Amino acid sequence: MNAQQHDRAVLQITPRALVTWRVLVLWLVVLQVTCCLFAQETTPARPVRQAVATGVKLLERSARQYPQHRQCFACHHQTFPLLAGNAARTAGIEVDPKLPEEISEFTRTYLRGRLTSIKSGQGIPGRAFMTSYAAWTLRLGVEAQSDPHRVRETEAANEEFDRAFITYLVKTQEADGHWKPPSIRPPLEESLITGTVLARSHLRRWQSRLLDAAERAAVVEALTRSSSWLATAKLERTEDVVFRLWGLVDETAPSETIADMKAMLVKWQRDDGGWAQQPGMTSDAYATGQALFMLLTSGMSPQDEPLVKATAYLLKTQATDGSWFVQTRAKPIQEFFDNGDPYDKSQFISISATGWAVAALARTIQP
């Protein structure tokens, strides 16, 4: 057989062989597409789950260590570990089942001896900010319960404090409608919008449960004044936008209004995928965790490009111990103590940032 005859013989493919070849090619294409889709769905979830699990363990340890040093309520060691733990639990990640009730009882114990002064508009060193964060923490403690009986028990244990918070917030509201901290300590006690939205959230949840007509009228008046203040409040930092969006979602504002606020928050995202606390600063986990958490809460999908970039930023910047570092900007007004957390004098804001970041990442993989 010469070369020309050999080539013709090679090119002579039987119909049966041609069908087999086409089926094989089609099978390979389907396999490749399936593998790509499977990788897109599952590969990102693995590092996210690991990041959440590692971060939760650090936060749980931090929250347990705190009562060894201080007996006062602090959002950085009560609210944010509980927020992160709840989000992780919903995502199917193992968390300490006893810690939520321990945090709730620690909060109630701190407040129990102050109830009389709280009802008179005093007795809370952190004023409306501490009050609102404490109210949020107790609510998170309820949300951590899966058994309906335990939910009712926890709500009953919280009720006297929740009602005292109502009286306190009504009496300490500023004339123009907002609430403010005793001093500005960035970033946790810096945004007046944060304090106002958290206070409104608690007032709204109790508005229909108040039995006294005078109490109900006072709450309605407080909500009306704070709504007017929020409508014109300047949005100067990321947390302002985050909590303004939170308030709109919480109150079921018109979808167009919510969409505009989401668009503003997305516009403030940096090229590295993160958010900065305010103009002139670089991206960090505190602002990024807040933004990602709230965009997910407002209905955006974890697959939306801005959220994919934010998730990647948090995964890239997490330390091996599960924490995120954020440099403190607050001027110390109390004697520093070491809770045993990472980053020395920046440990309290870093724990807060870790709580936001873990909660946000957990929400990207929730059902």
SULDATA-V739424 format. One record per residue. N is the residue number from 1. PHI is phi in whole degrees, -180 to 180 (NA if undefined). OMEGA is omega in radians with two decimals (999 if undefined). D_CENTER is the distance of its C-alpha to the mean C-alpha in Angstrom with 2 decimals. Layout:
BEGIN
N:PHI:OMEGA:D_CENTER
N:PHI:OMEGA:D_CENTER
END
This chain:
BEGIN
1:NA:3.11:76.58
2:-81:-3.05:76.16
3:-65:-3.11:72.85
4:-67:3.11:72.88
5:-65:3.12:73.52
6:-63:-3.13:70.71
7:-64:3.13:68.20
8:-65:-3.14:69.28
9:-68:3.14:68.93
10:-67:-3.08:65.40
11:-78:3.12:64.39
12:-79:-3.13:65.88
13:-106:-3.11:62.88
14:-70:3.09:63.66
15:-54:3.14:61.77
16:-64:3.13:60.42
17:-67:3.13:59.11
18:-65:3.10:57.56
19:-62:3.13:55.64
20:-61:-3.13:54.46
21:-66:3.14:53.33
22:-66:3.11:51.38
23:-63:3.14:49.66
24:-64:3.13:48.71
25:-64:3.14:47.24
26:-61:3.14:45.31
27:-63:3.14:43.97
28:-66:3.11:42.83
29:-64:3.13:41.04
30:-60:3.14:39.23
31:-63:-3.13:38.30
32:-65:3.13:36.92
33:-63:3.14:34.82
34:-61:3.13:33.49
35:-63:3.13:32.61
36:-65:3.12:30.78
37:-63:3.14:28.75
38:-63:-3.14:28.02
39:-66:3.14:26.97
40:-65:-3.08:24.61
41:-83:-2.96:22.90
42:-107:-3.06:22.91
43:-61:3.12:23.18
44:-63:-3.08:19.67
45:-67:-3.09:18.26
46:-63:3.11:20.22
47:-64:3.11:18.79
48:-66:3.13:15.18
49:-61:3.12:15.97
50:-65:3.13:17.75
51:-63:3.14:15.03
52:-66:-3.12:12.56
53:-61:3.13:15.54
54:-67:3.14:16.65
55:-66:3.13:13.44
56:-63:3.14:13.11
57:-61:3.12:16.75
58:-65:-3.13:16.48
59:-65:3.11:13.76
60:-64:3.11:15.99
61:-64:3.14:18.99
62:-64:-3.13:17.64
63:-64:3.14:16.77
64:-72:-3.12:20.24
65:-76:-3.01:21.99
66:-56:-3.12:20.80
67:-63:3.07:23.20
68:-73:-3.07:26.02
69:-115:-3.08:25.81
70:-140:3.09:24.52
71:-111:-3.13:24.64
72:-94:3.10:22.60
73:-67:3.09:19.10
74:-146:-3.07:16.53
75:-60:-3.07:12.83
76:-67:-3.12:12.51
77:-113:3.04:14.27
78:-120:-3.06:13.50
79:-64:-2.97:10.23
80:-74:3.00:7.94
81:-61:3.13:10.26
82:-72:3.09:10.22
83:-59:-3.13:6.57
84:-67:-3.13:7.07
85:-63:3.11:10.52
86:-63:-3.14:10.06
87:-66:3.13:8.28
88:-65:3.14:11.03
89:-60:3.13:13.62
90:-64:3.12:13.17
91:-82:3.10:13.62
92:85:3.13:16.79
93:-99:-3.06:16.17
94:-65:3.09:18.09
95:-134:3.12:16.57
96:-71:-3.06:18.56
97:-72:-3.07:19.54
98:-91:-3.02:20.86
99:-63:-3.13:18.11
100:-55:3.14:16.22
101:-70:3.10:19.59
102:-64:3.11:20.46
103:-66:3.13:17.48
104:-62:-3.12:18.28
105:-69:3.06:21.91
106:-59:3.14:21.42
107:-65:-3.14:19.71
108:-65:3.14:22.53
109:-62:3.13:25.16
110:-62:-3.04:24.22
111:-88:-2.96:24.44
112:-58:-3.12:27.40
113:-76:-3.10:30.13
114:-109:-3.02:28.74
115:-59:-3.11:28.75
116:-63:-3.14:32.03
117:-71:3.10:31.11
118:-62:-3.13:27.67
119:-66:3.10:29.59
120:-94:3.13:31.79
121:88:-3.14:28.99
122:-135:2.98:29.10
123:86:3.11:28.06
124:-117:-3.09:24.47
125:-58:3.14:24.56
126:-89:3.09:21.24
127:51:-3.00:22.39
128:-64:-3.14:20.10
129:-66:3.13:17.00
130:-63:3.12:17.55
131:-59:-3.09:18.60
132:-69:3.09:15.57
133:-67:3.09:13.15
134:-64:3.10:15.69
135:-62:3.11:15.81
136:-64:-3.14:12.10
137:-62:3.12:12.58
138:-64:3.09:15.69
139:-68:3.08:14.21
140:-62:3.08:11.67
141:-63:3.06:14.95
142:-67:-3.10:16.62
143:-65:3.13:14.16
144:-74:-3.10:14.66
145:-85:3.11:18.33
146:-101:-3.14:19.93
147:-84:-3.12:23.42
148:-56:3.12:24.30
149:-65:3.13:26.59
150:-69:3.08:23.97
151:-61:-3.13:21.67
152:-64:3.12:24.65
153:-62:-3.11:25.48
154:-67:3.09:22.07
155:-63:3.13:22.09
156:-66:3.13:25.65
157:-67:-3.11:24.85
158:-87:-2.88:22.23
159:-59:-3.10:24.43
160:-64:3.11:26.53
161:-75:3.12:23.59
162:-59:3.14:21.85
163:-69:3.09:25.21
164:-65:3.11:25.78
165:-61:3.13:22.53
166:-59:-3.13:23.90
167:-60:-3.12:27.14
168:-63:-3.08:25.63
169:-65:3.11:23.42
170:-63:-3.08:26.43
171:-79:-3.07:28.67
172:-108:3.10:26.56
173:-68:3.09:25.60
174:-71:-3.06:27.22
175:-61:-3.11:30.14
176:-84:3.03:28.53
177:114:-3.12:25.59
178:-100:3.03:22.67
179:-120:-3.10:21.51
180:-136:3.08:21.53
181:-81:3.11:21.06
182:-68:3.10:24.31
183:-154:3.14:23.87
184:-89:3.13:21.79
185:-129:-3.02:19.99
186:-69:-0.11:17.77
187:-94:-3.03:14.98
188:-67:3.13:13.53
189:-125:-3.10:16.51
190:-129:-3.08:17.55
191:-83:3.08:16.23
192:-67:3.09:18.30
193:-67:3.11:16.30
194:-59:-3.12:13.22
195:-61:-3.11:15.66
196:-72:3.14:17.42
197:-66:3.13:14.70
198:-65:3.10:13.42
199:-64:3.12:17.15
200:-62:-3.14:17.96
201:-59:3.14:15.41
202:-71:3.13:17.23
203:-61:-3.11:20.60
204:-65:-3.12:20.22
205:-69:-3.11:19.42
206:-103:-3.05:22.55
207:-57:-3.08:24.74
208:-86:-3.09:26.53
209:-102:-3.14:26.84
210:-76:-3.09:28.80
211:-88:-3.08:32.46
212:-86:-3.11:33.97
213:-63:3.13:34.86
214:-66:3.10:34.69
215:-62:-3.12:31.14
216:-62:3.13:30.12
217:-64:3.13:31.92
218:-65:3.12:30.28
219:-67:3.11:26.78
220:-60:3.12:27.83
221:-64:3.12:29.25
222:-64:3.13:26.15
223:-67:-3.13:24.01
224:-64:-3.13:26.71
225:-67:-3.13:26.94
226:-69:3.09:23.24
227:-64:3.11:23.12
228:-64:3.14:26.02
229:-66:-3.12:24.49
230:-64:-3.08:21.26
231:-61:-3.10:23.52
232:-118:-3.10:25.08
233:-67:3.13:22.52
234:-75:3.10:22.40
235:-102:-2.99:19.34
236:-106:-3.08:19.99
237:-139:-3.09:16.84
238:-58:-3.12:13.63
239:-64:3.06:11.67
240:-58:-3.10:14.43
241:-69:-3.14:13.89
242:-57:-3.08:10.12
243:-79:3.00:10.84
244:-65:3.08:14.14
245:-63:3.10:12.76
246:-55:-3.13:10.51
247:-62:3.14:13.86
248:-65:3.12:15.84
249:-68:-3.11:13.99
250:-61:-3.09:14.04
251:-97:-3.14:17.72
252:53:3.11:18.62
253:-68:3.09:20.07
254:-53:-3.07:22.54
255:-60:3.13:21.29
256:-65:3.14:23.00
257:-67:3.11:21.18
258:-64:-3.13:17.73
259:-62:3.12:19.10
260:-63:-3.13:20.38
261:-70:3.06:17.14
262:-62:-3.14:15.42
263:-63:3.10:18.54
264:-63:-3.13:18.34
265:-65:3.11:14.88
266:-64:-3.14:16.20
267:-62:-3.12:19.39
268:-81:3.13:17.85
269:-66:-3.13:16.79
270:-85:-3.13:19.17
271:-63:-3.12:21.70
272:-81:3.12:20.13
273:96:-3.10:17.08
274:-101:3.03:14.78
275:-122:3.04:14.16
276:-100:3.14:15.85
277:-62:3.13:14.96
278:-160:3.14:18.16
279:-56:3.14:21.43
280:92:3.11:23.57
281:-107:3.09:20.91
282:-91:-3.14:19.95
283:-61:3.03:16.70
284:-150:-3.04:14.41
285:-73:-3.14:11.27
286:-65:-3.13:9.76
287:-68:-3.11:10.33
288:-68:3.10:9.91
289:-61:3.10:6.50
290:-59:-3.06:5.51
291:-63:-3.14:8.21
292:-62:3.14:7.75
293:-59:-3.05:4.52
294:-76:3.08:6.69
295:-65:3.05:9.80
296:-67:3.13:9.28
297:-63:-3.10:8.67
298:-82:3.01:11.75
299:112:3.10:13.80
300:-72:-3.11:14.16
301:-92:3.06:15.23
302:-60:3.14:14.15
303:-87:3.07:17.84
304:-64:-3.00:17.82
305:-53:-3.14:19.10
306:-60:-3.11:16.53
307:-77:3.04:13.74
308:-63:3.13:16.28
309:-66:3.12:16.97
310:-67:3.10:13.42
311:-62:3.13:13.16
312:-62:3.12:16.60
313:-61:-3.12:15.82
314:-66:3.12:13.22
315:-64:-3.10:15.72
316:-72:-3.01:18.51
317:-101:3.12:17.27
318:-73:3.07:16.16
319:-78:-3.08:18.95
320:-66:3.13:20.97
321:-83:3.11:19.89
322:99:-3.07:16.26
323:-98:2.96:15.10
324:-127:-3.14:14.46
325:-92:2.98:16.77
326:-135:-3.13:16.21
327:-72:3.12:19.37
328:-68:3.04:19.47
329:-120:-3.06:20.82
330:-79:3.04:21.19
331:-79:-3.07:24.77
332:-65:3.05:25.36
333:-118:3.08:26.55
334:-128:3.10:26.68
335:-66:-3.11:28.40
336:-68:2.98:26.29
337:-133:-3.12:25.89
338:-95:3.12:24.90
339:-84:-3.10:22.49
340:87:3.13:23.35
341:-90:3.13:20.15
342:-67:2.91:20.51
343:83:2.91:21.43
344:50:-3.05:23.67
345:-75:3.03:23.08
346:-101:-3.02:19.84
347:-71:-3.05:18.37
348:-73:3.08:16.36
349:-71:3.10:14.39
350:-69:3.05:14.20
351:-65:3.08:12.81
352:-61:3.13:10.02
353:-62:3.12:9.50
354:-64:3.09:9.89
355:-62:3.11:7.25
356:-62:-3.08:4.53
357:-63:-3.14:7.02
358:-64:3.14:7.76
359:-61:-3.13:4.84
360:-67:3.13:5.25
361:-62:3.13:8.87
362:-62:-3.14:9.25
363:-69:3.11:8.51
364:-71:-3.11:11.20
365:-120:3.08:13.64
366:-72:3.09:13.15
367:-58:999:16.42
END
